[in-house]
Amino acid sequence: MFFIISKVLGYLILPSNFIGILGVLGMLALLFGIRRAGVSLLVISAFLFAVVGWSPLGPAALMVLEDRFPQPTISGSVAGIVMLGGAVDTHITGERHSPALNEAGERVTATAELARDYPEARLLLSGGANHLVHDNTPTESQIARDVLVEIGVPESRITVEELSRNTCENGSQSAAVFQTKPGEQWLLVTSASHMPRAVACFRAAGAKIIPYPVDYRTRGSADLRRPVATIAAGLATSDLAAHEWLGLLIYRALGLTDELFPAA
């Protein structure tokens, strides 16, 4: 039930969707003769559209997330690498019969590089079917495995975890698959903005990992001094930031994690 509710609420409260809903409600109010409420909703919608789309609020909120965990300094051997799902489009892959990476595809390429740099490390790909309506499309981890094998990573090194549907389940299901031994180093690969929530979930599951953030979407403080290129880009950045911040808050409020905003 939590999975379904989180998907529905997550859709409704994204800034771009919320602004659109306000605009539609405003137009409906005007159509039904509720002029004052309709005009107010349209004005609020237009104001938020401009502020969220053009201002540096979205990049600023995302930058705080991305800068929470720095790139690690790794010394010694690495026993394993955990890559979280979210880097592939399962629907396009299923329809086109060709692996389709999305904006977070760097998770896959970074994992391939780490696999090359640490040839003795095991790979755990965590990610199942996270859609409300199930179909016959392959899971995220299956697609990622196929891409890594095509790149040249031996399939014998790869373990696929296909039960998790969200970040919380990534942590619990992954912890159930691998058991770290004293002195072992396991790297956690995911997008930099997603890393705080991922770390909170893995720590709550008792898994000891070293955060390895990739897929940065901001240029750092420079983004606070530069205008957003397009409203579409601004809204997309704000949506991503809102998704992660709300995820942190909700997971902590429900007791799924022990930390609101974990740090290194």
C-alpha positions in Angstrom: 0.0 0.0 0.0 2.9 2.4 0.9 4.3 1.8 -2.6 1.0 2.8 -4.3 0.4 5.8 -2.1 3.9 7.0 -2.6 3.7 6.8 -6.4 0.4 8.7 -6.5 1.4 11.4 -4.1 4.8 11.7 -5.7 3.1 12.4 -9.0 0.7 15.0 -7.6 3.2 17.0 -5.5 5.9 17.5 -8.0 6.2 21.2 -8.7 5.4 20.9 -12.4 2.4 18.7 -11.9 1.2 20.8 -8.9 1.4 24.0 -10.9 -0.4 22.4 -13.8 -3.2 21.1 -11.5 -3.7 24.6 -10.1 -4.0 26.0 -13.6 -6.5 23.4 -14.6 -8.6 24.0 -11.5 -8.5 27.7 -12.2 -9.8 27.2 -15.7 -12.5 24.9 -14.5 -13.6 27.4 -11.9 -13.9 30.1 -14.6 -16.0 27.7 -16.8 -18.4 27.1 -13.9 -18.7 30.8 -13.2 -16.5 30.9 -10.0 -14.6 33.9 -11.4 -12.7 35.1 -8.3 -11.4 31.6 -7.3 -10.6 30.9 -11.0 -8.6 34.1 -11.5 -6.7 33.6 -8.2 -5.7 30.0 -9.1 -4.5 31.0 -12.5 -2.5 33.9 -11.1 -0.9 31.6 -8.5 -0.2 29.0 -11.2 1.4 31.5 -13.5 3.5 33.0 -10.7 4.8 29.6 -9.5 5.4 28.6 -13.1 7.8 31.6 -13.6 9.5 31.4 -10.2 10.0 27.6 -10.2 11.0 27.5 -13.9 13.3 30.5 -14.1 14.8 31.1 -10.6 17.8 29.3 -9.1 15.6 27.7 -6.4 15.6 24.3 -8.1 19.4 24.2 -8.8 20.1 25.4 -5.2 17.9 22.7 -3.6 19.5 20.0 -5.9 23.0 21.3 -5.2 22.7 20.8 -1.5 21.8 17.2 -2.1 24.6 16.6 -4.6 27.2 18.1 -2.4 26.3 16.1 0.7 28.6 13.2 -0.1 32.0 14.0 -1.7 33.8 11.7 -4.1 35.5 9.1 -1.9 39.2 8.3 -1.7 39.4 4.6 -2.1 42.5 2.8 -0.9 42.9 -1.0 -0.9 40.8 -3.6 -2.6 37.0 -3.3 -3.2 34.9 -6.4 -2.4 31.8 -5.3 -4.1 29.9 -2.6 -5.9 26.1 -2.0 -5.5 24.4 -0.1 -8.3 20.9 1.2 -7.7 18.2 1.1 -10.3 16.8 4.2 -12.0 19.2 4.4 -14.9 17.1 2.7 -17.6 13.7 3.1 -19.2 12.1 -0.2 -18.9 9.1 0.6 -21.1 11.2 1.9 -24.1 13.5 -1.1 -23.7 10.6 -3.5 -23.8 8.9 -1.9 -26.8 12.1 -1.3 -28.8 13.9 -4.5 -27.8 17.0 -2.4 -27.2 18.4 -1.2 -23.8 17.5 2.4 -23.2 19.4 4.4 -20.7 17.8 7.5 -19.3 19.3 10.7 -17.8 20.8 8.7 -14.9 22.6 6.4 -17.3 26.0 7.4 -15.8 25.2 5.0 -13.0 25.7 2.2 -15.5 28.8 3.6 -17.1 30.4 4.5 -13.8 29.7 1.0 -12.5 31.4 -0.4 -15.6 34.5 1.7 -15.0 34.6 0.6 -11.4 34.3 -3.0 -12.4 37.3 -2.5 -14.7 39.3 -0.7 -12.0 38.5 -3.4 -9.4 38.4 -6.7 -11.3 38.0 -8.8 -8.1 34.9 -6.9 -7.0 31.4 -8.5 -7.1 28.6 -6.4 -8.7 25.1 -6.3 -7.2 22.5 -4.6 -9.4 19.4 -3.6 -7.3 16.1 -2.7 -8.9 13.0 -4.5 -9.9 9.7 -3.3 -11.4 8.7 0.0 -9.9 5.6 0.7 -12.0 2.0 0.7 -10.6 0.8 -1.4 -13.6 2.9 -4.5 -14.1 3.7 -5.8 -17.6 6.1 -8.1 -19.3 8.9 -5.5 -19.6 12.3 -6.6 -18.1 13.3 -5.3 -14.7 15.8 -2.4 -14.3 18.5 -4.7 -13.0 18.1 -7.1 -15.9 18.5 -4.4 -18.4 21.5 -2.9 -16.6 23.1 -6.4 -16.4 22.7 -6.8 -20.2 24.3 -3.4 -20.8 27.2 -4.2 -18.5 27.8 -7.6 -20.1 27.7 -6.0 -23.6 30.3 -3.5 -22.4 32.5 -6.3 -21.3 31.8 -7.1 -17.7 31.7 -10.9 -17.1 28.2 -12.0 -16.2 29.6 -14.3 -13.6 30.5 -11.3 -11.5 27.0 -9.9 -11.5 24.2 -10.6 -9.0 20.8 -9.2 -9.8 18.3 -8.2 -7.1 14.8 -7.8 -8.7 12.5 -7.5 -5.7 13.0 -3.8 -4.7 10.6 -1.2 -6.0 11.9 1.9 -4.2 15.0 3.2 -2.4 13.9 1.8 1.0 13.6 -1.7 -0.5 16.9 -1.2 -2.4 18.6 -1.0 1.0 16.7 -3.9 2.7 16.9 -6.3 -0.2 20.5 -5.5 -1.0 21.5 -6.0 2.6 19.8 -9.4 2.5 21.8 -10.4 -0.6 25.3 -9.4 0.5 26.9 -9.8 3.9 30.0 -7.7 4.3 32.9 -9.2 6.2 35.2 -7.1 8.6 37.5 -5.0 6.5 35.6 -5.4 3.3 34.8 -2.3 1.2 31.5 -2.1 -0.7 30.8 0.9 -2.9 27.3 2.3 -3.4 26.7 3.8 -6.9 23.8 6.1 -7.5 23.0 9.7 -8.6 24.6 12.3 -6.4 21.2 13.9 -5.6 19.8 10.5 -4.7 22.7 9.5 -2.5 21.5 11.0 0.8 18.2 9.0 0.7 20.0 5.9 -0.5 22.6 6.1 2.3 19.8 6.6 4.9 18.1 3.5 3.7 21.2 1.3 3.5 22.3 2.4 7.0 18.8 1.7 8.4 19.1 -1.8 6.9 22.5 -2.3 8.6 24.5 -2.3 5.4 28.0 -0.7 5.5 28.7 1.0 2.3 31.0 3.7 0.8 28.9 6.3 -1.1 30.2 6.8 -4.7 28.0 9.6 -6.2 27.7 10.0 -9.9 25.3 11.7 -12.4 25.7 15.3 -11.2 23.0 17.7 -12.6 24.4 21.0 -11.2 27.7 22.8 -11.7 27.9 23.9 -8.1 27.6 27.4 -6.9 28.0 28.7 -10.5 24.4 27.7 -11.1 23.2 30.2 -8.5 24.6 33.0 -10.6 23.4 31.9 -14.0 19.9 32.0 -15.3 18.2 28.8 -16.1 18.4 28.1 -19.8 14.7 27.2 -20.3 11.6 26.9 -18.1 11.4 23.2 -19.0 14.9 22.7 -17.6 14.1 24.7 -14.5 10.9 22.7 -13.8 12.8 19.4 -14.4 15.5 20.4 -11.9 12.9 21.5 -9.4 11.0 18.2 -9.8 14.1 16.2 -9.2 15.0 18.2 -6.1 11.5 18.1 -4.7 11.3 14.3 -5.2 14.4 13.7 -3.2 13.7 16.2 -0.4 10.2 14.9 0.0 11.5 11.3 0.0 13.9 12.1 2.8 11.1 13.7 4.9 8.6 11.0 4.3 11.0 8.1 4.9 12.1 9.6 8.2 8.5 10.5 9.3 7.4 6.9 8.7 10.4 5.5 10.6 11.9 3.9 7.5 15.2 5.6 8.1 17.1 6.7 11.2 18.5 9.9 9.8 16.7 12.8 8.1 19.7 14.1 6.2 22.7 11.7 6.6 26.3 12.8 6.0 29.6 11.2 5.4 
